[in-house]
Amino acid sequence: MCIMNISLSDALKPFVDDQASLRGYSTSSDYVRELIRKDQGRQQLRGLLLAGAASSPTAPVDGDYFESLRTQVRIA
């Protein structure tokens, strides 16, 4: 693990410490790491949604489509 130091304003430091404590994190660093991981996940999801929105339309998803999936699962 590498170390990165960050600077917080006088107003943010108590907020981060309080949130870490209230949310059950051992340290404020654990809390900040979790915020970064969640942001990574949101960015990845956003990228997937944008890629899906930009993709070509496919066949309609209807009852027949879901029945074919059920059949595939039963066979597997």
C-alpha positions in Angstrom: 0.0 0.0 0.0 1.3 3.4 -0.8 0.8 6.5 1.3 -0.9 9.7 0.1 -1.3 12.7 2.4 -4.3 15.0 1.8 -5.0 18.4 3.2 -8.4 19.1 4.7 -9.8 22.5 5.7 -10.4 23.1 9.4 -14.2 22.6 8.7 -13.7 19.2 6.9 -11.4 17.5 9.4 -14.1 17.2 12.2 -16.7 16.2 9.6 -14.5 13.4 8.3 -13.6 12.2 11.8 -17.3 12.3 12.8 -18.4 10.4 9.8 -15.7 7.7 10.2 -16.8 7.2 13.8 -20.5 7.3 13.1 -20.3 4.8 10.2 -18.1 2.4 12.1 -14.7 2.9 10.3 -11.6 2.3 12.4 -9.9 5.4 11.0 -10.7 8.4 8.9 -8.4 6.9 6.3 -10.7 3.9 6.0 -13.6 6.2 5.5 -11.9 8.2 2.8 -10.8 5.0 1.0 -14.4 3.7 1.0 -15.5 7.0 -0.5 -13.0 6.7 -3.3 -14.0 3.1 -3.9 -17.6 4.1 -4.2 -16.7 6.9 -6.6 -14.8 4.4 -8.7 -17.9 2.2 -8.8 -20.1 5.0 -9.8 -17.8 6.1 -12.6 -17.6 2.5 -13.9 -21.4 2.2 -13.8 -21.8 5.6 -15.5 -19.4 4.4 -18.3 -21.4 1.2 -18.8 -24.7 3.1 -18.9 -23.3 5.6 -21.4 -21.9 2.7 -23.5 -25.3 1.0 -23.4 -27.1 4.2 -24.4 -24.8 4.7 -27.3 -25.1 1.1 -28.6 -27.3 0.0 -31.4 -30.8 -1.2 -30.6 -31.3 -4.9 -30.2 -34.3 -7.2 -30.5 -37.1 -6.4 -28.1 -37.0 -8.0 -24.6 -40.3 -9.7 -24.2 -41.8 -12.8 -22.7 -40.2 -15.0 -25.4 -36.8 -13.6 -24.6 -37.1 -14.4 -20.9 -38.5 -17.8 -21.6 -35.4 -18.6 -23.8 -33.2 -17.6 -20.9 -35.1 -19.9 -18.6 -34.7 -22.7 -21.0 -30.9 -22.1 -21.2 -30.7 -22.1 -17.5 -32.6 -25.4 -17.2 -30.4 -27.0 -19.8 -27.1 -25.9 -18.2 
